[in-house]
Amino acid sequence: MKRLLFFYFLIISIAICSQTISGTVISEESNPISKVLIVNMTSNQKVYSDNVGNFSIQGKIGDELRFAKERYKGEKIIISNNLLKVVLQQLPQEIEEVKIINKRLAESQEEKLRKDIGLPKGPEKPREKPADAVDDIVKPLIRIPPMVNFQAIYDVLSGKSKRMKRLYKYEDLQESLAWIQNNVDLEYFAEAGISPDKFNDFLMFSLKDEKVLMYMKAKNVGGITVALDNNIPAYLERITKK
């Protein structure tokens, strides 16, 4: 009898401690959202919503679930029952992100629209433009009358243009990395095994991923979270082998 009671309470305890949490992820317009990353911050289990926004994940009352999806604001839910409905707020799609996904088409459409309505180009960073061998040297020479840009020739031959391009690329990278540090949830990555002191190294490791570069440039928090999450296993494997 005592043994039966023991097993009975054991089964009840297991059921209370861990159960399948089911739910649906929808937009503000009540449309299902697929491929949403859902993470149980207690167990670090990760699942994705299916084609109709449904998901199932192991958890218990009081666990925190986090939701991340490209072009959507991240969401946190504390489990209070085993059936959830989660609404994600869509973020405005950045023009820069469209340029990255289909750069030539977006640039041509944007330039045509700008010319059609007579608007000047938007403000750019106050930087000296590096001389380009084709645009600033070759093209002026084949014009009628031809023009010789001695400063451009000097900048290209002396290596000044390359140094400026490397400097601007470095400055842009540092600015983007700072943006990630200030906007992504560092606790999320700490729970996944990447301590704050290793986060910068993890970011540099992840830059080989085109999606990380794309969402970093577009400043898309949901997208960068998902893209970085996909690089966690490979990074942890690398540092474990060291």
N, C-alpha and C positions, 0 to 999 in steps of 0.2 A: 504493500500500500504506500509506504513512504517513498519507495522507488518510483511508483507511478506518479505521485504528487510532485516529485523532483522533476521528472521529465515533463510534466504538465506545465509547471512554472518556468522550466527552461524554454519550452516552446513559446509560451506567452512572452517571455523576456525577449526572445529573438524577434518575435513578431513586432514588439513595441520598438525595439532598437533599430531594426532595419526592415524596410518595406519598399515596395515598388511605388514610386511617385509618378503619376501620369499627368499629363497636361497638354495644353495647346498654346502655341504662340501665334498671336494675330497682330495685325496692324491696327492703327486707330480707326481705319475704315472697316474693321472686322474681317479683313482678308487674311487667310493663313500665310505664315511666313516659313518657308523651308530653309534647311541648312543653317539653322541658328545653333551656335555653339552653346551648350548648357553644361555648366561645371558645378559639381557639388564641392564646395570649399572645405568641407569636413573630410570627405574621403578622397577628394581629387578625381573622382570619376567624371568622365567626359562623354557626352553623347551629342548627337545632332538631331534636330527636328526633321521629320520626314517631309514628303512632298505636300502634305496637307497640314503641316504645322504641328503634328502630334509628336510627343516624345515620352519616353519612360526612363526613369533613372532610380537607382537605389538610394534611399535616404530615410531620415526619421524626422519627427517633429522637432523643430528648432534648428535644423541644418539650414545653411544659406546656399541658395542657388544663384548663379550669375549667368547672364545671357549676353551674348555678343554676336553681332551680325554686321556685315558691311552696310554702310549707309544708314544704320539705325543707332539710336542712343542706347548705351548699355543699361541693363536693368538688374536689380538685386531683389530677390524674394526670400523671405524666411518661411520655411515650410510650416504650415499650420494644419494642413489636411493632406490627403493623398490624391487630391484632384485639383489641378491648378489651371487658371487661365491667365496668361501673361500677355500684356499689351506693350509692344515696342513702338517708340516714337521715331518716325522716319526723319532723318536729317536732310537738309537741302543739299542737293548734289552739287559739288564744287565744279566750276568751269574747268579748273586745272585738272580735276580727275578725268573729265571727259577728254581733255587734250591727250592725257597719257594713254587712255584706252584706245582711242582712235585719233592720233595726233594730227595727221595730215587733214582728215576730213573736218575735224573741229576747228583747226586753225584757218582753213579756207572759208568755212562758214562764218566764223567770227570776223574775219577780215572783210568779207563781203558785206556783212551786216553793218560793220563799222563805217565802211565807205558809203553804203547806201543812205545811211542816216546822217552822214557827215560828222561823226564824232571823232575826236582825236584819240590816239592810243592812251591807255591808262598809264599812271605814273609807274616808273620803274625805280629800282634801287639806284641811288646816285653813285654809279661806278663808271670809271673810264672804260670805254669799250676796247677790248683787245683787238689789235689789227688782225685781219684775216687775209691770207695770201690770195685767195680768189676774189673776194669782194672788194678788197682795198688796194690790191696791186694789179692783178690780171685784168679785171673788168674795166678799170679806168684806162688801162693802156690800149684796149681795143675800141674805145669810144672814138668818136670823131667830133672835135679834135682829141687826140690821146692826151691823157694826163698822167703825170708821174707823182706818186705820193711817196716822197722820200722818207717821211716819218714812219709810214707803214712798212716800207722796205727795211728800215733800220730795226723796227720793233720785231719783225718776223725773223730776220737774220740773227739778231742778237739774242733771241730767245725770250725777250721781254713778254711777248704775247702768250707764250706757253706758260711762263711763270704766273702771269695774271690769271689765266684760265684755271691753273691749279689752285691759286689762292682763293678765287671766287668759289670753286667747287668745295674747297675745304670749309670756307665760311658758311656756305649753304648747308653743308653736312652738319656742322656744329649747331647751327640754328635749328635744323630738323630734329637732331638728337635731343636738344634741349626741350623742344616742343613735346616729344614723346615722353620724356621724363616728367613733364608738368601735366600731362593729360591722361596717360594710361594709368591703370590701377596697379601700382607696384606691389601691393599686397597680394594681388592675384598671382603674380609671377613668383613672389616669395613662397607662397603656398605650394607652387608647382616645383619648388626646389632650387629656384634661382635667387640667391640672397642679394640684397641691395648692392653689396660691394662687387658682385659679378654681373650686375645688370648691364653696365656699359659694354663689357666684353661680349655679353649675349647679343646686344644690339649690333655690334660690329660683325659678329658671326652671322647674324640673320640678314645682313645687307646683300648677301649673294642671291637672296630670294627676290625675284622681280616684283612679286606682290607686295613685299615689305617696302620696297623702293616706291612703288606706285602709290600706296596708301600713305606713306610718310610724306611724299611730295604733295598729295591731295589733302593732307591734314584730316584724314578720316579716322576717327577714334575707333569705331567699331571694326572697320576693315583692318587697321593696324593690329588690333588686339587678336583677331582671328589669325592673321598672317603670322604674327609672332608666335602664337600658340602652336602653330604647325611646325615651328622650328625648335620647340622645347626638347622633344625626345633626342634629336640629333645632337643638340648642344650638350645635354646632360651625358650622353654617351661619350662625347669627345672629352669632357673634363674628367669623366670617370676613368678613362684610359690613361690620363696623364700621370 
